[in-house]
Amino acid sequence: MWQRTKRKTLENPFVLPAVGLTVYAMYRMTDSLRRRDSLAFQNNQRFRIFAQGLALAAIAGGYFYNDYRKQEQAKQLLAAGSEAQPGPSSK
């Protein structure tokens, strides 16, 4: 399981900090709720929503970047394969 987590983190390294921000915002929300500070609670809710949006953007951006990278690799392999094959011989 940890190998998959490590591989996915290396594929899209921006998701982990964004999720960390979300967790931190939720921690601050619970702390402000415990202190009965409604203004801080509301600000931390806004911060949590921003962090969740950032995490979703990182997931989507990583998906599109990996898809783009795979397409570029396929194009390079196709170009390298066509150069290696000899053309029709003229007799």
N, C-alpha and C positions, 0 to 999 in steps of 0.2 A: 504494500500500500504506500509506503514512504517513497519508493522509487517512482511511482506514478505521480505523487504529489510533487516530488522534486522535478520530474520531467515537465509537468504542466507549468510549474513556476518558472522554469527556464524558458519555456515557450512564450510565456506572457508575463514578464516580471513586474508589470505595473498593477496587476490585480492585487497582489498581496499588500502593498502599502495602502491601497484604496480600502481594502477590507479592514486593515488595521485602523484607519481613520474612522471607519464606521463603528468599530468596536469601542474606540476611544470616545466617540460622541455619545454612544449609548451609556458608557460608564459615567460620563459627565451628566447625562440626563438623570440617571438614578441618583447621583450625588446631589444634584440640585433639587430633585424631588424629595429626597430625605431631609434636606435643609429647608424645604417649603419655600424655595425661591422660584416663583412662577415665571419671572422675566428670564432668569438664566435657563430655566427648563425650556421655555419657548425658543430661545436662541440656540440651545443645544439640539432641539428638534430640527431646526432649520439646518444646522451644521450636519446632522445625521442624514438628512435628505440630500444635501449637497454631496456628502461622501458616498452615499449609495448611488447617486447619479454618476459620480466619478468612477465608481467600481463598474457600473454597467457600461460606461463609455470605454473603459479599459478592456473589458471583456470583448465588446464588439470590435474595437480597434485591433485587438490582438487576433481575433478571428479573421478579420479582413486582411490584415498584414500577412498572416500565415498562409491564407489562401492565395494571395498575390505572390508570395515567395515560392509556393509550390508550382504555380503556373509558370513563373520565370524559370525555375529549374527544369520543368518539362520542356519548355521552349529550347533551353540550352542543350538538353539531351537530344531533342529532335534535330536541332541544327548540327550537333556533333555527329549524330548517326547518319545524316544525309551526306556529310562531308566524307565520312569513312567509306561509304558504299561507292564503288566505281560506277560510272555512268555506262550507258549502252555502248558497246564497242562498234566502231564503224569499219566494216570490211569491204 
